[in-house]
Amino acid sequence: MAPHGFNSAAYPRARARGYAPDVRRLRGFGRRLDNPTFTYIVVVLALVALAHVVNHSLFYVAPDLHTAIADVPSRASEQVSAFVSSTNIRRQHWNSVASMMSWKVEQTAHALDLKTWKDHGPLRDEYGHLTFDAQCQALTKDGIDPGWPLVSPSDAPDGKDGLPFADAKEACDYMNTLPEKLKVYTFALPSKIERRYQLARLAPTFNRAYDVEAHVIGALGKPPFATTNVSEAMAFLFPNRPYLDRVVAYPDNGRDAVEASLAAVVENAKTKGAGGRDKRAWEKSKQQGGCSRVFVNAHDQGTESLFSKRFRGDNLGTRTVAVVATADTTTAENVNETLDVTRFLGAHFAREKDVSMVCSLSFHLPADAIHLGAIVPLPTPGTGGERRRNSMTPGADDGDEEKEAEFVREEAREEEGTTTTNATTTEPLESEDHRPVSLAFRGNTRGSLRSHVIPSLRSLNRSDWDLEADGATTPSKYMKLLARSRFCLHLRGTRVYAPRLIEAMLFGCVPVIVADGYDLPLSWFLDWDAFSVRMSEREGVNATYVAEMVDAADWRRKHDALRRVIGFFLYHDSPVFGDALWATAAGIERQISRGRACENAGDDDDETTDVASDES
């Protein structure tokens, strides 16, 4: 069912098969990062080593840049002085560093763990989830409907032709033809900027949200979507990575750095890029009409740069498909001014031309969720499991659900060489059905909406809720909490999105979304009401209303729908047919094909919307 020449599933393997370190000890090191003193020592040593490596790298690779940052110590001192002025900020940043290092250890341990090398067969991805291709084959050959909750074709959220799918068959057929429709030409990246990006990757500042940016750009620049033939190209991709531009520029203004990088790529394309091929591509992108240029960025600072006066003549702001995580449609005109919360109004996201991308990238969390028994993968088509699921009602027998969850956990224990009676096994979690925590939240209180909502909810003193907002948690505790929770709260912070939204879904926790203006990922073809609870920010600050909504929600039905759609929200090291990368590519093709938002677009606004508050 997958397009010819492209695998429906990929199974990347650890390179060091002959060397299996003590993974438990490595994970134990990660848990020790929860100790402040130990974390301080590790952070200091890591920063010293990093400074040494970066200093020598800059001296040999980019001597001009090395000279330019000679005054970094004095500027760093100023930054430190400002940093320590606020105890709350200091604690939150410290927690962020400790958490980041814990996650890096967890990621390394997972990559070296022999369990992750298991080949689940051609019907499943490397995590163990049933692939889109397997479900399409079952539909075509056996008539087994995958049960995806699709948006109605007449229910486009932006009031225009949304081009979603009438049924699952249309979705399968569309994905099969997508590589033929979406041919992406990537403009050349000037070598100077490429060197900066390589150095920026050494900085220990990456997280599961911002890493999506590089993954999507890199995947679109490879088969089956990439092309170097200008004449067959449908989309023209800017290779800029705004997040890396911000890292390189720190502590200077990140917006200026993003804009300068984009200007260099545009100028290169107009003149000499790729031996003149970029110039032909640039001209075609102008003559083709509509929104044929594509710009990917995880943070709204990248989108802002498109509207800069510098690019007014090229109309980048109004004639570029922005693929973003900050898919916030809130503007100064439609913001709820009566609600006493501040927000950032410079995202420039337009439903009629832009794409909201899945904002969490992890190549181990999906497998960890299955291993913990937090979510049971869809059964193999034709085994009868899918028919039982289709007919499941809130009053269905709990026994089958319990047995299926236990079977997955038992299989995982067998892979480790343990049994249910082995004292060395981890503490057993509740089954997929029986979760003791009704509502959970982990994060921080950055963003005034959170500072309103979290204390209000905690004032109810619900013993079945677990709401913490100090920003500190270890990967192990975080994953166990998600696995034990029925509903997970997603609140607007400084921006509408956070990787925790997708991570909660990976662990089978139904999201409760309170973020006005958030154009949810893939909402153009998936019905989020089927697998989430949504309410306005005005409703969200009312703790009693939130409790009533959560208590009344049909968790089992929503959880079942979540299991059916989770494959669309998964990224893979090597993209898998129908996964989050493919779904994002489909969104790009959709916006370019209909193109009506750009055909009659006027010049970009002279001024950018810069009503910023609560900057992250």
N, C-alpha and C positions, 0 to 999 in steps of 0.2 A: 504493500500500500504506500510505502514511502517513495518519494521521487527516485527515479532511476539513478543509481550511482551514489546514493546517499544513505548511510546506515540509519535504521530506525532507532538504534540504541548504541551507546558507546560505553566501553568499559576501560577507562584509564587505570593503569596499574602502578603501584609504587615501584620505583626503579630499583630499589635495593632489596630485591627478593631474597638474596642470600644473607641478609643481615637483618634480624628482627630484634630491635632493642626492647628493653623492659618498658612497655607502654604504660603499665600501671604506675611505675615510678615516675615517668614523665608527667602523667596526669596528676600525680601527687605533688609534683613541683608546681603545677598550675594552681592547685588548691592552696598551696602555701602562700600564693600571692595575695590571699585574703588577709595575711598578717601585715599590718602597716610597716613595721620595722624591716621585715624581710623584703617587702616590696620596695622600700626606699633604697636599700642596698643594691638590689637588682637594677632598679631604674638608673641609679647613679653610674654603676659600672657599664650599663648598656649605653648610656649617653656619652660617656668618656670614649668607649670603643667606637661608637658611631662618629663622634667628632674627629677622631683620628683618621678613620677611613675616608670620610668626606673631605677633610682637609687635603690629604694626599691625592685623592681623586680629582679634586678641583685644580690642584696645582699642575697636574699633568694633562688633564683632559680639557679644562677650560681656564687657562691662566688669567684671562681678562675678568672672568667672573670671580676668580679667586681674589684678585686685587680689589674688585669692587666691593667685596664684603669684608674688607679689612677692619671696618668700623663696627662689625657685628657685636663685639663685646660691650661697647658703650650702649648701643641700641638695645641689646638684650638686657642690660642692667635696668634701663628705663622700663622695659616691659615687665621685668620681675618686680620692680617697685610697684607698678600699677596692679600687678597680679596679686601680690600679697596684701593689698589694701582691703580686700574683702575676704573675710573668713569663709563665707558661704561659697564664693566662687572658687577659692583655693581648694576647699574640700571636694567640690564637684569635679574640678579638673583632675585632682589627685585620684579620685575614684575612677574617672574615665581612663587614665593611664593604666591603673592597676587592672581594670576590666579588660582593656585592650590587650595587655600582655597575657592575661589568663586565656583569652580567646586564641591568641597566637599559639600558645602551648597546646591548647585543646585541638587546634587545627593540625598541628604537627603530629601529635599523638595519633589522631585519626588516620592521617596519611600513612603512617608507619604500622598501623595495626593490621594484622593479618586478616581480620574479619572483613576489612574493606576491600580485599582483593577478590571476594566471592563474585563469580559470574552468575547472575540470576537468570540467565537464559535469554533467548531472543525476544521474549514478550515483555521484558522488564528492563528498566534502566539500572544504572549502577547502584542506586539507592534501594531498589527493590520494588518501586512503584510500576504499575502497569503503564506501558507507553501509549501514547496517542495512536501510534500505528497499530498496535495490537487491538485497541478498541475499534478502530475503523475497519480492520479486517473482520472482526467479529460481527460488526454491523453489516458489512457487505456480503459475507459468506453465510452467516447464520441468522441474520436478522436481529441480533441482540443490540438493542439501543443502549448507548453508554449513559443515558440519563443526564446529560449536561444541561444545567438550567440556562437556556439561551434567552437573550433579549428578543422580543418580537421585532420583526423587520420594520414595523410601523412605529416603533417606540424609540426613535433616535433621540438621545438626551439633548442634542443641540437644535432640534427642530428642523433638521435637514435630512437628506437621505443618508441614513446611518450605515446602509449596506451590511447589516448583520445577516445571519443565516436562518432560513426558515426551519431547518431541522439539522440533525447531526450529520446526515449524508452530505448536505451542502457544505458544511464545515470541513468534512474530510476531503471532498472534491476540491475545495478551494485551496487547502493547504498543499495538496499534491501539485497544483499548478503554480503555486507561489514562486518557486525559483525561476519559472519561465517568465513571470510577470515582473518581478522585482529584481532588476539588474542594477547593482550599485557601483558607481565609479567613485573612488576616493581620491580627493585632491592630495597632491604631494605635501608632505610636512617638511618645512625647511630644516636642514640638518642641525642648525643651532638650537632650534626648539626641541628637536628630538633628543639632543644631548641633555638638555635641561630636564626633560621628562625622565630620562634614564637615571639621572642623579636624584630627582625628586622621589623616585620609587624607593630610595634608600631610607627616606624619612619614616619613622615609626608612627605615622598618623593616619593610617588607612583603617577604614571600617567597612562593615558589611553593606552599607548604603552607598558610599562613594565609589567602591570598587566596581559597582555595576557599570559605571560610565566607561571604563576601559574595556570591560568584557564585551559590551554591546558594540562599541566601535571596532574592536578587534575582530569580532565574529562577522560583522557586516562586511569587513574587508577581506573575507575568505570565502571559498566555495561553500554553499552553492549559489550565494547571492552576488559575489564580487565579479566585476568585469573590468578589463582595461580597454575595452572597445567602446569608444565614445558614442558611436552611432547606435549601439544597442542599449545604452544606459538609460534607465528610467529615473534613477535617483542619483544625486551628486552629494557625497558625504564630506563634510568638514572633519578632518582628523584631529581637531583640537580637543584637548582634555582639560576643561576648565578647572577641575579640582586640582590637577597637578600644577596648573598655572598659579593657583592660590598658594599652594605649598611652596613653590619656588619663590614667590613674592614676599612671603611672610618675613617680617612683620608689616610690610608696606601694604597698601590698598590692593586687595585681591581683584577688585573690579577692573582697575586699571591694567593689571597684568593680563587678565582674560581678554580684554579688548585689544591690547597690543598684540597678543598672540594671534587672535583672529585676523587682525589687520595684516599681519605678516603672511598668513596663508592666502588671504584674498589677493593681496598684491602679487604674490608668487604665482597664483593661478592666472591672473590677468596678463602676466608677462612671460614667464619662462618655465613654469613648473613642468616637470616630467618631459623636458625637451620640447615644449610647445604643445604637448597633448592636453595639458591642463587648460591652456588658453581656449582650445576648441571645446573642451568640456564646459568651461565657464560660459562661453557664448551660447552653447546649446541649452544650458540651464536657464538662460535668459529668454531665449526664443521659444522654448518648450511651453512656457506659460504655466500658470498654476503654481503650486509649491513643489518644486522638484529638488530643491536643496534641502539637506538634512543636517541638523546640528544636535548632538547628543550631550546632555549635561545633567549631572545629579543635583547640582545646586542652582538656585535661581539666578546667581550672579552671571552665569553663562548666558541665560536667556536675556538678561538685561543688556548685555553687550551687543546683542543683535539690533537693539533699538538706538544705539549710539548715533550721534550726529555724524560721526565718521563714515557710517554706512548708509546714510540717508539716501544717497543717490542710487545705491544698489538695492534698496528696499529689503534688506535682509530680515528686518523684524516682521514685516507683513507677508513676505513671500518665502519663508523658510519653515519647514516642518521641524518644530522643536520637540525632541524626544527627551522628556524630563521626568524626574522624580517629584519635583515640586509642582505638581499639577493643581495649582490653586487658581480657581476662577474668580476669587474675590477681588473686587476693584473698589476704588473710592466711591463709585456710584452705587454698588449693591451691598456694601458692607453693612452689617447690622450695628449701626452707631449706638443703639440703645443698650446694647450689651456691654458691660463694663470690662472689656478685655482689649488688649492691644494686639496688633498683628502687623505682619509685613505685607505691603500691597504692591510689590514690584515684580511679581512672578511673570506677568504678561502671558499667562497660559490661555489659549483659545481652543475651546472644544472643537470648533469647526475646522481646525487645521493641524493641531498639535497632538502628540501621543503621550499618554501617561504610562510610564514603564514600571515594571515590577522592581521595587526599591530595596531588595535584600539579596545579597550574593553570598552563598555559603555552599561549599562542596562537601560538607560533612553533617550539617544539621539535619537535612532530610533523612540521611541514613541513621543518625542518632535517634531521631524521633521514632523510627520503626523499631530499632533495636530496644528502646525503652518500652515498647508496647503502647506508645502514646497514640499512634494512629495505625490502623490495620489497612494495608494496601488492598486495593480492589482485587477480588478473586479472579482467577484465570477464566476468561470467557468460556462458557460451555460446561462449567463444573456445577452449575446450579446456584452458586452463591449470588450471582448477579440477579437472578430471578427472585430470590428471597429478599434481596435488598430493595428491588423495585417495589415489592408489595409491602414493605415494612411500614408499620403504623406506630403511633406513640404507645399503643398497648401491646406491641409485639413481644414475643418471648425474650427475656433477657438472657436465657441460658445459652442460646446459640452465639450471641454476641460475646458473652464471656468466654466460651470455649474457643472462639476464633482468636480473640486477643491472647488467650493463654497459649494457644498453639504457636503464635508468632514468637512469644517470649521464650517458650520451650525450645523452639528451633534455634533461637539466638544463644541460649545456654548450651545447647549441644555443640554449636560451633566453637564455643569457648572451652569445651571439654568439661563442663560442669553439669550438675543436675539440680533438681528442685530442692534436694536435701543438702546440697553442698553448702557448708557454712561460709565459704568464701564468696558466694554470689552477692551481688548488690541487693540492697533492700528492695523487695518487690513493690512495684507501684500499683496503684489501683488499676482496674481494667479500663479498657477504652470507654466503657459505659459508666462505670462507677467512679466518679471523680468527686472528692470531698470538697473542693474549693469551687464555689459558685461563680465568683468574680475575682479576677486577679489583675494586678498592675505592677510593673517594674519599670522604672525610668527615673526622671528627675522632674523638678518643678519649674524648669525654664519655660517661659511662656505663661502669661498671666491666667489663661484659661485653666491650666493645670493647678495653679495656686488657688483657684476658686473651687475646682471640682473635687480634688483629692481630699482636702480637709472636710469638705461637706459630706462626702461619702463615708469617710472614716467616723464621722460623728454619729452615724447610725449604729456603730458598734456591732456589726454583723459578724458573728463568729465564723460564718462560712465564706467570708471575703478575706482576701489577702492583698492589701494595697500598700505598697511601699514606694516612696518617691525620693530616696536619698541617692539614687544613681549608682549604688554599689551592690553588686552581686557577682558570684562566681558562675562560670558556665554550667557547672554541675547543678548548683541550686536553681539556676534559671531554667534549665531544661526540665528538671523535676517539677518545678512549679507549673510550667506550661502543661506538662503531661498529666498533672493532677487537677487541672482547672477546666471547667466547662466553658466559661466565657472569659475573654481577655479584653480589657479596656484599651482602646486606642484613642488618645486625646491629642488634639492639636497642641504642639509645643511652640517653638519659635517658627516652625513651618508645619504644613498640614500632614506631612508624611514622616514615617520613622520605620526602620527595618523591622521593628518589633511587630508591626501589623502582619507582615508575611510570616515571620517566625512563629507567631501564635498559631497561624493557620497550618504550618508544617506539623505542629504537634497536636492537631485536631481540636484546638481551642477556638471556639466561635468568636470572632471579633465583635466588640461593641464599639461602634465608630462614632466619635463626637468631633467633627472637624468640618465646619461649614465651608462650602466651596471646593471641597476635595473631589476632583474627577478621578475616581478610583481606577486603578490599573485594570485594563481589559473590560471596563464597564460598557464599552461599545458593543460587546457581544455576549457577555456573561451577566446574568441577573444576580447582583450582589444581595438582593433582599432574600434570596433563597439560602444563603450561607453566612449571613451576618445580621446584626441588629444595628440599625442606624437611627440617630436622633440629632436634632439641631443642637447647637451650642447653648441656646437659651433653655432647651429642655435638659441638657446635660448638667447644668448648674443646680438643677432641682434634684437633690439626692433621693427624695421619695419617689419621684417619677422614674428615675433610673432604676431603682430597686423594683418597682412595679413592672417595668418593661423587661428586665432581665428575668424576673420570676415567671412572667407570663410567656416568655419565648419557648418555642418547641425545640429544645436543644438537640434531641436525637434526629429530628428531621433535618435541621440545619447542618448538623455534623455529618450526616450521610451525604448531603449535597456538597459539603466541603471536601469530602473524600473523593468525590467524582471530579471536581475541578482542580484539585491540588496540582496535578501534572502541568497545568498551564502556568503555574507560578514558580516552577522549578527551573533554575539554571543548571547547566552541566558544563564541566570543564571543556568537553567537546560537545557542542550543541546537539541535542537530540530532536529529531523530527517531531514538531508539535509542542515543544517546551516553551519556556518563557521567552527565549530569544526568538523563536519562530513566531510566537504570538505578537511580539513587539514588531517584528518585520511585517507581519500582516497588517498591523495598525498603520505602519508607514505607507505600505502600498495602498491601503484604503484611502488615506488622506490625499496622497498624490493623485490617485485615479479620479476621485470625485472633484478635487481641486477648485470647487466653486468659491471657496473662501479666499482664494488668491487671484482668481481670474480678473476680478474687478477691484482689487485692492488698490488703494491710493498710496501716496508716499507715506513713509514712516513718520510718526510724530516727531516734532522738533525736539521735544524734551522727553526724557525718560521719566517714568513714574518712580519717584524715590521717596515714598512715604514709609520709611523703614523704622521699625521698632522691634524690640526683642530680637535683635540680631544674634544668630547662634555663633 
